[in-house]
Each structure stands twice: as C-alpha cells, then as structure tokens.
C-alpha cells in the first residue's frame, strides 16, 4: 500500500471544502498565520478564526515537530481554536519516544491554548480504503461543525 498516496489523497479531498471565506493550504504553502516561508501542513483549512490542520505520518521521523509547530503558530497568529488531526500510518517508522513527545506537546498546549488534538493510530492498518474513509469521516465532521456558516454561504 502506498501510504504517501494516502497523504496526498486526503489533502486533495480536504481542499474541496475551500470557499471564498475558507482558505485551504497544503504542500509547499505555509500554514495560514505563518509567514510564507513558515511551517507547512499536509492540509489546513481556516476561516481566519478557526484552523483545522491535518498531519499524516508516513515516512517522517519527527511527529513531535508536527505537533509543536502549532504551538509556535500562536506567536504569529491568534486563532480562536486550532484542531489538529494527526494520523499515524503503517509507513511511520520512527522510534516511540517521538510519538510520545508529540503527545506530551499536545497535552501542554491544551493547557495554554484553544487547542484540540485528535490522534488516529493506524500503524497496524491493513485496509487502505477503510482507513482513508475513517479519516475523511472525522475531517468532514470537524469541518462541517466548525465551518457550517462558510459552507452554507458558499452554496
């Protein structure tokens, strides 16, 4: 299974929610709120007040950075809420302490920021499509809950 494709497929799907008042970024675009040379997300959607971010661990060895960069983001842009959906795939192969450090960051961030951390551990998944559908369902629920006004206004 090509879990790198999983990351791209999710980002492309997430981008379909983009509207005039709902900005999507991914790939080589910085996370909204950072300068143009700032950190990037696998997918990010924002109305300027709420940010929903997607980070997918495939081959990277630093999931802790993929959590911590949202802490630093608060120094550049104040969001009313940041929701990070962090997915670990079977392609993730770094040592366990990196994952633990990311969880530690998330716990500390919740104490001082309006931050919601949702971790999906799919490292043992053998069903690509089922895992893809599970993440899409979670993302869609969060997107509809947080951006219902923008989605309705664009219709």
C-alpha positions as CSV (number, residue, x, y, z in Angstrom):
1,X,0.0,0.0,0.0
2,X,1.3,3.5,-0.9
3,X,0.7,5.5,2.3
4,X,2.4,8.5,0.7
5,X,-0.5,8.5,-1.7
6,X,-2.8,8.4,1.3
7,X,-1.5,11.7,2.5
8,X,-1.9,13.4,-1.0
9,X,-5.4,11.9,-1.4
10,X,-6.5,13.3,1.9
11,X,-5.1,16.7,1.2
12,X,-6.8,16.9,-2.2
13,X,-10.1,15.8,-0.7
14,X,-9.8,18.3,2.1
15,X,-9.1,21.1,-0.4
16,X,-12.5,20.5,-2.0
17,X,-14.0,22.3,1.1
18,X,-12.2,25.5,0.1
19,X,-14.5,28.5,-0.4
20,X,-14.1,32.3,-0.7
21,X,-14.2,32.6,3.1
22,X,-12.5,29.3,3.7
23,X,-8.8,29.1,2.8
24,X,-7.1,25.8,2.1
25,X,-3.3,25.3,2.1
26,X,-1.1,22.2,1.6
27,X,2.1,21.1,0.2
28,X,4.5,24.0,-0.4
29,X,2.2,26.6,1.1
30,X,2.8,27.7,4.7
31,X,0.1,27.2,7.3
32,X,-2.1,30.3,7.3
33,X,-0.8,32.6,10.0
34,X,2.8,31.8,9.4
35,X,5.0,33.9,7.0
36,X,5.2,32.5,3.5
37,X,8.4,30.6,4.4
38,X,6.9,29.1,7.6
39,X,5.9,25.6,8.5
40,X,3.7,23.6,6.2
41,X,0.8,21.2,6.9
42,X,-0.4,18.2,4.9
43,X,-3.7,20.0,4.8
44,X,-5.0,23.1,6.6
45,X,-8.4,24.8,6.3
46,X,-9.3,28.1,8.0
47,X,-11.7,31.0,8.1
48,X,-9.2,33.1,9.9
49,X,-10.6,32.3,13.4
50,X,-10.5,28.5,13.4
51,X,-7.8,26.3,11.9
52,X,-8.3,22.6,11.1
53,X,-5.0,21.0,10.3
54,X,-4.1,17.6,9.0
55,X,-0.7,15.9,9.6
56,X,-0.1,12.5,8.3
57,X,3.0,10.5,9.4
58,X,4.2,8.4,6.6
59,X,8.0,8.4,6.4
60,X,8.9,11.3,8.6
61,X,10.8,10.8,11.8
62,X,9.6,13.9,13.7
63,X,5.9,13.7,14.6
64,X,6.7,15.9,17.6
65,X,7.6,18.8,15.3
66,X,4.2,18.3,13.5
67,X,2.5,19.0,16.8
68,X,4.9,21.6,18.2
69,X,4.7,23.9,15.1
70,X,1.1,24.7,16.1
71,X,2.3,25.9,19.5
72,X,4.8,28.3,17.7
73,X,2.0,29.4,15.4
74,X,0.3,31.1,18.3
75,X,3.2,33.6,18.3
76,X,2.3,34.6,14.7
77,X,-1.5,34.4,14.6
78,X,-4.1,34.0,17.3
79,X,-6.8,31.6,16.4
80,X,-9.9,31.1,18.5
81,X,-9.4,27.4,18.1
82,X,-6.8,25.1,16.4
83,X,-7.8,21.5,15.7
84,X,-5.0,19.1,14.7
85,X,-5.9,15.7,13.3
86,X,-2.7,13.7,13.5
87,X,-2.7,10.3,11.6
88,X,0.0,7.7,12.0
89,X,0.1,5.3,9.1
90,X,1.9,1.9,8.7
91,X,4.6,3.8,6.8
92,X,5.6,5.6,10.1
93,X,8.8,4.0,11.4
94,X,10.5,6.4,13.9
95,X,11.1,5.3,17.5
96,X,8.3,5.5,20.0
97,X,9.7,8.5,22.0
98,X,9.0,10.8,19.1
99,X,5.3,9.9,19.2
100,X,5.3,10.3,23.0
101,X,6.9,13.7,22.7
102,X,4.2,14.8,20.3
103,X,1.5,13.6,22.7
104,X,3.3,15.5,25.5
105,X,3.4,18.7,23.5
106,X,-0.4,18.4,22.7
107,X,-1.2,17.9,26.4
108,X,0.8,21.0,27.4
109,X,-0.6,23.0,24.5
110,X,-4.2,22.3,25.6
111,X,-3.3,23.9,29.0
112,X,-2.5,27.3,27.5
113,X,-4.1,27.4,24.0
114,X,-7.5,26.7,22.5
115,X,-6.1,23.5,21.0
116,X,-7.8,20.2,20.2
117,X,-5.6,17.2,19.4
118,X,-7.0,14.2,17.7
119,X,-4.6,11.3,17.1
120,X,-5.5,8.4,14.9
121,X,-3.1,5.5,15.2
122,X,-3.5,3.5,12.1
123,X,0.0,2.0,12.2
124,X,-1.4,-1.5,12.1
125,X,-3.9,-0.9,9.4
126,X,-4.1,-3.3,6.5
127,X,-7.1,-1.7,4.8
128,X,-6.1,1.4,3.0
129,X,-9.7,2.4,1.8
130,X,-11.2,1.8,5.3
131,X,-8.6,3.9,6.9
132,X,-9.0,6.7,4.3
133,X,-12.8,6.7,4.8
134,X,-12.3,6.8,8.6
135,X,-10.1,9.9,8.4
136,X,-12.4,11.6,5.8
137,X,-15.4,11.0,8.1
138,X,-13.6,12.6,11.0
139,X,-12.4,15.5,9.0
140,X,-15.8,16.1,7.4
141,X,-17.4,16.1,10.8
142,X,-15.0,18.7,12.2
143,X,-15.1,20.8,9.0
144,X,-19.0,20.9,9.0
145,X,-19.1,21.6,12.7
146,X,-16.6,24.5,12.6
147,X,-17.3,26.0,9.2
148,X,-21.0,25.5,8.7
149,X,-21.6,29.2,8.1
150,X,-18.9,29.3,5.4
151,X,-20.2,26.2,3.7
152,X,-23.8,27.4,3.7
153,X,-22.9,30.9,2.5
154,X,-21.0,29.5,-0.5
155,X,-23.8,27.2,-1.6
